[in-house]
Amino acid sequence: MLNGSNQQSETKPESKTKTNKPNIVNVAVAVIHYKDQYLLGFRDATQHQGNRYEFVGGKIEANESAAQALIREVAEETDILLDNNTIVKLGRLHHDYGDKQVSLQVYKIELTVEQYEQHRHCEQGLEGQALTWVSKSNLLAGEYHLPAANKTILEWLKLPSKIAITYPLTHFGTHTDAAAAWLQHHQEKLASESGVYIRLKDANSKHLAEQLMTVRPDILAILPNDKEKPLDIEGSLTAKKTETGQRIIAKHLTHSTLMQCFNEVGSSTALTQSLSKDYPLIVSCHDIASITAANKLASMRIQNALPPVIGTFVSPVLATQTHPDDTPLGWEAWSELAELADMPVIGLGGLEPAMLNQALQYGGISVAGIRQFI
Protein backbone atom coordinates (compact mmCIF):
# COMPACT_ATOMS: atom_id res chain seq x y z
CA MET A 1 0.00 0.00 0.00
CA LEU A 2 1.24 3.46 -0.79
CA ASN A 3 2.02 5.32 2.37
CA GLY A 4 3.46 8.74 1.72
CA SER A 5 3.40 9.96 5.31
CA ASN A 6 7.10 9.35 5.79
CA GLN A 7 8.24 10.85 2.50
CA GLN A 8 10.45 13.90 2.69
CA SER A 9 9.23 17.29 1.55
CA GLU A 10 11.55 19.59 -0.37
CA THR A 11 14.79 20.11 1.55
CA LYS A 12 15.24 23.71 2.75
CA PRO A 13 18.37 25.45 4.02
CA GLU A 14 18.66 25.48 7.80
CA SER A 15 20.13 28.95 7.80
CA LYS A 16 20.69 31.92 5.54
CA THR A 17 24.38 31.08 5.18
CA LYS A 18 25.22 30.77 1.50
CA THR A 19 26.58 27.47 0.28
CA ASN A 20 27.66 26.07 -3.07
CA LYS A 21 25.86 22.81 -2.36
CA PRO A 22 22.59 22.70 -4.32
CA ASN A 23 19.33 21.89 -2.57
CA ILE A 24 17.76 18.51 -3.19
CA VAL A 25 14.49 18.69 -5.08
CA ASN A 26 12.11 15.89 -4.09
CA VAL A 27 10.01 14.68 -7.01
CA ALA A 28 7.11 12.25 -7.28
CA VAL A 29 7.29 10.24 -10.52
CA ALA A 30 4.28 8.40 -11.97
CA VAL A 31 5.03 5.46 -14.28
CA ILE A 32 1.54 5.34 -15.79
CA HIS A 33 0.57 2.44 -18.04
CA TYR A 34 -2.26 0.38 -19.39
CA LYS A 35 -1.03 -3.16 -20.01
CA ASP A 36 2.09 -2.69 -22.19
CA GLN A 37 1.39 0.92 -23.17
CA TYR A 38 3.24 3.59 -21.16
CA LEU A 39 2.56 7.32 -20.97
CA LEU A 40 5.41 9.77 -21.60
CA GLY A 41 5.53 13.54 -21.66
CA PHE A 42 8.11 15.63 -23.51
CA ARG A 43 10.23 18.31 -21.86
CA ASP A 44 10.54 21.64 -23.64
CA ALA A 45 14.03 22.68 -24.73
CA THR A 46 14.01 25.53 -22.20
CA GLN A 47 13.47 23.17 -19.25
CA HIS A 48 16.12 21.41 -17.18
CA GLN A 49 17.05 18.21 -19.05
CA GLY A 50 15.02 19.57 -21.98
CA ASN A 51 14.33 17.90 -25.32
CA ARG A 52 13.80 14.60 -23.54
CA TYR A 53 10.85 12.36 -22.86
CA GLU A 54 9.86 11.87 -19.25
CA PHE A 55 7.42 10.09 -16.98
CA VAL A 56 4.68 12.33 -15.61
CA GLY A 57 5.25 13.89 -12.18
CA GLY A 58 6.57 16.88 -10.36
CA LYS A 59 7.99 18.42 -7.21
CA ILE A 60 6.71 17.37 -3.80
CA GLU A 61 5.66 20.57 -2.08
CA ALA A 62 6.25 21.37 1.60
CA ASN A 63 3.85 19.50 3.92
CA GLU A 64 2.75 17.29 1.01
CA SER A 65 3.20 13.52 0.89
CA ALA A 66 4.53 11.73 -2.17
CA ALA A 67 1.05 10.27 -2.72
CA GLN A 68 -0.60 13.65 -2.63
CA ALA A 69 2.02 15.16 -4.93
CA LEU A 70 1.69 12.30 -7.40
CA ILE A 71 -2.09 12.56 -7.64
CA ARG A 72 -2.00 16.36 -7.86
CA GLU A 73 0.75 16.56 -10.49
CA VAL A 74 -0.81 13.92 -12.73
CA ALA A 75 -4.19 15.68 -12.57
CA GLU A 76 -2.61 19.08 -13.29
CA GLU A 77 -0.55 17.79 -16.21
CA THR A 78 -2.86 15.26 -17.85
CA ASP A 79 -6.33 15.47 -16.24
CA ILE A 80 -6.01 11.80 -15.29
CA LEU A 81 -7.50 11.28 -11.82
CA LEU A 82 -5.70 8.60 -9.80
CA ASP A 83 -7.59 8.85 -6.50
CA ASN A 84 -9.04 5.35 -6.85
CA ASN A 85 -6.13 3.61 -8.60
CA THR A 86 -3.66 1.27 -6.93
CA ILE A 87 -0.39 3.19 -6.64
CA VAL A 88 2.60 0.88 -6.11
CA LYS A 89 6.05 2.02 -5.08
CA LEU A 90 8.78 1.06 -7.53
CA GLY A 91 11.65 2.67 -5.65
CA ARG A 92 13.60 5.76 -4.67
CA LEU A 93 16.49 7.33 -6.54
CA HIS A 94 18.92 10.16 -5.96
CA HIS A 95 20.65 11.75 -8.94
CA ASP A 96 23.15 14.57 -9.16
CA TYR A 97 22.98 16.43 -12.48
CA GLY A 98 25.76 18.82 -11.41
CA ASP A 99 23.57 21.91 -11.47
CA LYS A 100 20.71 20.20 -9.63
CA GLN A 101 20.21 17.25 -7.29
CA VAL A 102 16.92 15.37 -7.41
CA SER A 103 15.44 12.68 -5.20
CA LEU A 104 12.84 10.68 -7.08
CA GLN A 105 10.00 8.81 -5.38
CA VAL A 106 8.89 6.48 -8.18
CA TYR A 107 5.49 4.77 -8.35
CA LYS A 108 3.78 2.57 -10.92
CA ILE A 109 0.08 2.99 -11.70
CA GLU A 110 -2.01 0.92 -14.08
CA LEU A 111 -5.03 2.69 -15.54
CA THR A 112 -8.42 1.10 -15.95
CA VAL A 113 -9.65 0.42 -19.47
CA GLU A 114 -12.06 3.36 -19.10
CA GLN A 115 -9.24 5.73 -18.13
CA TYR A 116 -7.07 4.54 -20.98
CA GLU A 117 -9.78 4.88 -23.59
CA GLN A 118 -10.55 8.38 -22.32
CA HIS A 119 -6.95 9.60 -22.55
CA ARG A 120 -5.22 7.43 -25.17
CA HIS A 121 -5.78 9.96 -27.97
CA CYS A 122 -4.71 13.05 -25.99
CA GLU A 123 -1.56 14.35 -27.68
CA GLN A 124 -1.14 17.42 -25.48
CA GLY A 125 -1.24 17.84 -21.71
CA LEU A 126 -2.96 20.60 -19.76
CA GLU A 127 0.31 22.53 -19.54
CA GLY A 128 0.89 22.41 -23.30
CA GLN A 129 3.41 19.57 -23.21
CA ALA A 130 3.34 16.80 -25.78
CA LEU A 131 2.02 13.44 -24.54
CA THR A 132 2.49 10.08 -26.18
CA TRP A 133 1.74 6.44 -25.43
CA VAL A 134 4.63 4.08 -26.22
CA SER A 135 5.03 0.32 -26.14
CA LYS A 136 6.99 -1.21 -23.29
CA SER A 137 9.32 -3.00 -25.73
CA ASN A 138 10.26 0.25 -27.48
CA LEU A 139 10.60 2.05 -24.15
CA LEU A 140 12.98 -0.56 -22.75
CA ALA A 141 14.89 -0.67 -26.03
CA GLY A 142 15.92 2.94 -25.44
CA GLU A 143 14.02 4.43 -28.36
CA TYR A 144 12.91 7.38 -26.21
CA HIS A 145 15.60 9.68 -24.82
CA LEU A 146 14.93 10.08 -21.08
CA PRO A 147 16.76 12.06 -18.38
CA ALA A 148 19.76 10.23 -16.92
CA ALA A 149 18.01 9.54 -13.60
CA ASN A 150 15.38 7.48 -15.44
CA LYS A 151 17.84 4.82 -16.60
CA THR A 152 17.37 2.81 -13.41
CA ILE A 153 13.58 3.05 -13.70
CA LEU A 154 13.77 1.33 -17.09
CA GLU A 155 15.80 -1.47 -15.50
CA TRP A 156 13.16 -1.82 -12.75
CA LEU A 157 10.46 -2.22 -15.41
CA LYS A 158 12.23 -5.32 -16.74
CA LEU A 159 11.35 -7.20 -13.55
CA PRO A 160 8.65 -9.81 -14.35
CA SER A 161 5.41 -9.58 -12.37
CA LYS A 162 5.56 -13.35 -11.72
CA ILE A 163 8.76 -15.30 -11.13
CA ALA A 164 8.97 -19.08 -11.06
CA ILE A 165 11.75 -20.64 -8.98
CA THR A 166 13.03 -23.96 -10.26
CA TYR A 167 12.70 -27.11 -8.20
CA PRO A 168 15.88 -28.45 -6.58
CA LEU A 169 17.49 -31.36 -8.40
CA THR A 170 16.76 -33.59 -5.39
CA HIS A 171 13.04 -33.23 -6.15
CA PHE A 172 13.63 -35.65 -9.05
CA GLY A 173 15.81 -38.05 -7.06
CA THR A 174 13.52 -41.04 -7.70
CA HIS A 175 14.10 -40.82 -11.45
CA THR A 176 16.82 -42.87 -13.13
CA ASP A 177 18.27 -39.67 -14.60
CA ALA A 178 17.38 -36.81 -12.24
CA ALA A 179 19.00 -34.17 -14.44
CA ALA A 180 17.05 -35.22 -17.52
CA ALA A 181 13.82 -35.31 -15.52
CA TRP A 182 14.54 -31.84 -14.10
CA LEU A 183 15.16 -30.44 -17.57
CA GLN A 184 12.09 -32.04 -19.13
CA HIS A 185 9.80 -30.90 -16.32
CA HIS A 186 10.87 -27.25 -16.49
CA GLN A 187 10.99 -27.22 -20.27
CA GLU A 188 7.36 -28.34 -20.41
CA LYS A 189 5.86 -26.57 -17.40
CA LEU A 190 7.31 -23.05 -17.48
CA ALA A 191 4.89 -20.49 -18.87
CA SER A 192 5.80 -18.67 -22.06
CA GLU A 193 7.95 -15.57 -21.59
CA SER A 194 8.03 -16.17 -17.84
CA GLY A 195 10.59 -14.94 -15.34
CA VAL A 196 12.57 -17.86 -13.92
CA TYR A 197 15.07 -18.00 -11.09
CA ILE A 198 17.22 -21.00 -12.04
CA ARG A 199 18.36 -22.13 -8.62
CA LEU A 200 20.58 -25.22 -8.70
CA LYS A 201 22.81 -26.03 -5.74
CA ASP A 202 24.46 -29.18 -7.10
CA ALA A 203 27.98 -28.46 -8.38
CA ASN A 204 27.57 -31.16 -10.99
CA SER A 205 24.43 -29.63 -12.50
CA LYS A 206 25.71 -26.26 -13.68
CA HIS A 207 25.16 -27.33 -17.29
CA LEU A 208 21.40 -27.61 -16.68
CA ALA A 209 20.93 -23.85 -16.51
CA GLU A 210 22.50 -23.43 -19.93
CA GLN A 211 20.48 -26.32 -21.34
CA LEU A 212 17.20 -24.93 -20.01
CA MET A 213 17.94 -21.49 -21.44
CA THR A 214 18.84 -23.07 -24.76
CA VAL A 215 15.65 -25.13 -25.13
CA ARG A 216 13.52 -22.29 -23.70
CA PRO A 217 15.07 -19.09 -25.13
CA ASP A 218 11.84 -17.23 -24.35
CA ILE A 219 12.31 -17.23 -20.58
CA LEU A 220 13.77 -14.30 -18.64
CA ALA A 221 16.40 -15.90 -16.45
CA ILE A 222 17.70 -14.95 -13.02
CA LEU A 223 20.87 -16.79 -12.00
CA PRO A 224 22.74 -17.07 -8.69
CA ASN A 225 25.58 -14.64 -8.18
CA ASP A 226 28.76 -16.17 -9.61
CA LYS A 227 30.59 -16.19 -6.27
CA GLU A 228 27.81 -18.09 -4.52
CA LYS A 229 26.69 -20.99 -6.70
CA PRO A 230 28.30 -23.16 -9.39
CA LEU A 231 26.31 -21.87 -12.38
CA ASP A 232 29.34 -20.45 -14.16
CA ILE A 233 27.96 -20.08 -17.66
CA GLU A 234 29.39 -16.61 -18.28
CA GLY A 235 31.92 -17.89 -20.78
CA SER A 236 29.58 -20.08 -22.77
CA LEU A 237 26.72 -17.59 -22.93
CA THR A 238 27.44 -13.96 -22.30
CA ALA A 239 30.93 -13.67 -23.69
CA LYS A 240 29.57 -14.65 -27.07
CA LYS A 241 26.66 -12.20 -26.71
CA THR A 242 24.27 -14.93 -27.77
CA GLU A 243 20.53 -14.44 -27.68
CA THR A 244 20.36 -16.93 -24.81
CA GLY A 245 22.88 -14.97 -22.75
CA GLN A 246 20.95 -11.78 -23.30
CA ARG A 247 17.90 -13.35 -21.64
CA ILE A 248 19.66 -13.19 -18.26
CA ILE A 249 18.02 -10.21 -16.56
CA ALA A 250 19.74 -10.37 -13.16
CA LYS A 251 21.98 -12.22 -10.75
CA HIS A 252 20.66 -13.14 -7.30
CA LEU A 253 22.28 -12.56 -3.92
CA THR A 254 21.19 -14.61 -0.94
CA HIS A 255 20.43 -12.93 2.39
CA SER A 256 23.69 -14.18 3.90
CA THR A 257 25.81 -12.94 1.00
CA LEU A 258 24.08 -9.55 1.07
CA MET A 259 24.85 -9.14 4.77
CA GLN A 260 28.47 -10.16 4.18
CA CYS A 261 28.84 -7.24 1.78
CA PHE A 262 29.06 -4.88 4.75
CA ASN A 263 31.04 -5.20 7.96
CA GLU A 264 29.74 -4.55 11.47
CA VAL A 265 30.20 -0.78 11.18
CA GLY A 266 28.47 -0.63 7.81
CA SER A 267 31.52 -0.22 5.56
CA SER A 268 31.55 -2.18 2.33
CA THR A 269 33.76 -5.24 2.05
CA ALA A 270 35.80 -6.63 -0.83
CA LEU A 271 32.85 -8.92 -1.57
CA THR A 272 30.80 -5.90 -2.66
CA GLN A 273 33.34 -5.12 -5.36
CA SER A 274 33.36 -8.71 -6.64
CA LEU A 275 29.64 -8.81 -7.44
CA SER A 276 28.53 -9.06 -11.06
CA LYS A 277 29.37 -5.91 -13.02
CA ASP A 278 27.59 -7.17 -16.14
CA TYR A 279 24.08 -7.70 -14.81
CA PRO A 280 21.58 -6.08 -12.43
CA LEU A 281 21.10 -7.72 -9.04
CA ILE A 282 18.14 -9.11 -7.12
CA VAL A 283 18.70 -9.59 -3.39
CA SER A 284 16.94 -11.56 -0.65
CA CYS A 285 15.77 -9.72 2.47
CA HIS A 286 13.98 -10.88 5.61
CA ASP A 287 14.14 -7.93 8.00
CA ILE A 288 14.98 -4.26 8.47
CA ALA A 289 18.73 -4.91 8.67
CA SER A 290 18.83 -6.65 5.30
CA ILE A 291 16.57 -4.03 3.70
CA THR A 292 19.00 -1.38 4.94
CA ALA A 293 21.91 -3.33 3.44
CA ALA A 294 20.06 -3.71 0.14
CA ASN A 295 19.42 0.05 -0.01
CA LYS A 296 23.08 0.73 0.67
CA LEU A 297 24.17 -1.71 -2.03
CA ALA A 298 21.70 -0.19 -4.50
CA SER A 299 23.06 3.31 -3.86
CA MET A 300 26.66 2.16 -4.27
CA ARG A 301 25.87 0.43 -7.56
CA ILE A 302 24.30 3.56 -9.00
CA GLN A 303 27.11 5.81 -7.77
CA ASN A 304 29.63 3.56 -9.48
CA ALA A 305 27.63 3.41 -12.73
CA LEU A 306 27.03 -0.35 -12.34
CA PRO A 307 23.84 -2.20 -13.28
CA PRO A 308 21.36 -1.48 -10.47
CA VAL A 309 19.59 -3.59 -7.89
CA ILE A 310 16.28 -4.18 -9.67
CA GLY A 311 14.41 -6.05 -6.97
CA THR A 312 14.36 -7.74 -3.59
CA PHE A 313 12.72 -10.99 -2.56
CA VAL A 314 11.13 -10.16 0.80
CA SER A 315 10.11 -13.35 2.57
CA PRO A 316 8.41 -15.35 3.89
CA VAL A 317 5.07 -13.67 3.39
CA LEU A 318 3.06 -16.76 4.37
CA ALA A 319 3.92 -20.20 5.75
CA THR A 320 5.74 -22.47 3.29
CA GLN A 321 6.31 -26.19 2.85
CA THR A 322 9.94 -25.55 1.98
CA HIS A 323 10.73 -23.75 5.27
CA PRO A 324 8.04 -24.82 7.74
CA ASP A 325 10.02 -23.58 10.78
CA ASP A 326 10.29 -19.98 9.49
CA THR A 327 7.78 -17.60 11.04
CA PRO A 328 5.79 -15.91 8.25
CA LEU A 329 5.69 -12.13 8.19
CA GLY A 330 2.04 -11.82 7.23
CA TRP A 331 0.87 -9.22 4.74
CA GLU A 332 0.90 -6.24 7.13
CA ALA A 333 4.47 -6.74 8.39
CA TRP A 334 5.59 -7.59 4.86
CA SER A 335 4.07 -4.32 3.66
CA GLU A 336 6.00 -2.36 6.30
CA LEU A 337 9.28 -3.88 5.09
CA ALA A 338 8.33 -3.28 1.46
CA GLU A 339 7.84 0.42 2.18
CA LEU A 340 11.44 0.68 3.46
CA ALA A 341 13.00 -0.74 0.29
CA ASP A 342 14.48 1.61 -2.32
CA MET A 343 13.86 -0.90 -5.10
CA PRO A 344 10.90 -2.97 -6.36
CA VAL A 345 9.73 -5.66 -3.92
CA ILE A 346 8.91 -9.27 -4.80
CA GLY A 347 6.66 -11.32 -2.53
CA LEU A 348 7.95 -14.81 -1.76
CA GLY A 349 6.80 -17.57 0.55
CA GLY A 350 3.52 -19.46 0.41
CA LEU A 351 2.22 -17.46 -2.55
CA GLU A 352 0.62 -18.33 -5.87
CA PRO A 353 0.31 -16.34 -9.12
CA ALA A 354 -3.28 -15.31 -8.34
CA MET A 355 -1.99 -13.38 -5.31
CA LEU A 356 -0.29 -10.74 -7.50
CA ASN A 357 -3.10 -8.24 -7.00
CA GLN A 358 -2.89 -8.74 -3.25
CA ALA A 359 0.85 -8.11 -3.36
CA LEU A 360 0.23 -4.91 -5.33
CA GLN A 361 -2.22 -3.74 -2.68
CA TYR A 362 0.42 -4.25 -0.01
CA GLY A 363 3.25 -2.46 -1.83
CA GLY A 364 4.92 -5.19 -3.89
CA ILE A 365 5.44 -5.28 -7.62
CA SER A 366 5.83 -9.03 -8.20
CA VAL A 367 5.27 -12.50 -6.71
CA ALA A 368 7.47 -15.60 -6.82
CA GLY A 369 7.37 -19.23 -5.83
CA ILE A 370 8.00 -22.84 -6.77
CA ARG A 371 5.08 -25.25 -6.50
CA GLN A 372 2.29 -22.93 -7.59
CA PHE A 373 4.34 -21.33 -10.38
CA ILE A 374 5.60 -24.36 -12.31
Secondary structure as GFF3:
##gff-version 3
##sequence-region A 1 374
A	DSSP	three_ten_helix	4	6	.	.	.	ID=ss1
A	DSSP	beta_strand	24	34	.	.	.	ID=ss2
A	DSSP	beta_strand	37	42	.	.	.	ID=ss3
A	DSSP	beta_strand	53	54	.	.	.	ID=ss4
A	DSSP	beta_strand	56	59	.	.	.	ID=ss5
A	DSSP	alpha_helix	66	78	.	.	.	ID=ss6
A	DSSP	beta_strand	87	96	.	.	.	ID=ss7
A	DSSP	beta_strand	101	110	.	.	.	ID=ss8
A	DSSP	alpha_helix	113	119	.	.	.	ID=ss9
A	DSSP	beta_strand	131	135	.	.	.	ID=ss10
A	DSSP	alpha_helix	136	140	.	.	.	ID=ss11
A	DSSP	three_ten_helix	148	150	.	.	.	ID=ss12
A	DSSP	alpha_helix	151	156	.	.	.	ID=ss13
A	DSSP	beta_strand	162	165	.	.	.	ID=ss14
A	DSSP	three_ten_helix	169	172	.	.	.	ID=ss15
A	DSSP	alpha_helix	178	189	.	.	.	ID=ss16
A	DSSP	beta_strand	195	197	.	.	.	ID=ss17
A	DSSP	three_ten_helix	203	205	.	.	.	ID=ss18
A	DSSP	alpha_helix	206	215	.	.	.	ID=ss19
A	DSSP	beta_strand	220	224	.	.	.	ID=ss20
A	DSSP	pi_helix	234	238	.	.	.	ID=ss21
A	DSSP	three_ten_helix	245	247	.	.	.	ID=ss22
A	DSSP	beta_strand	248	253	.	.	.	ID=ss23
A	DSSP	alpha_helix	255	260	.	.	.	ID=ss24
A	DSSP	alpha_helix	270	274	.	.	.	ID=ss25
A	DSSP	beta_strand	281	285	.	.	.	ID=ss26
A	DSSP	alpha_helix	288	303	.	.	.	ID=ss27
A	DSSP	beta_strand	309	314	.	.	.	ID=ss28
A	DSSP	alpha_helix	330	340	.	.	.	ID=ss29
A	DSSP	beta_strand	345	348	.	.	.	ID=ss30
A	DSSP	three_ten_helix	353	355	.	.	.	ID=ss31
A	DSSP	alpha_helix	356	361	.	.	.	ID=ss32
A	DSSP	beta_strand	366	369	.	.	.	ID=ss33
###
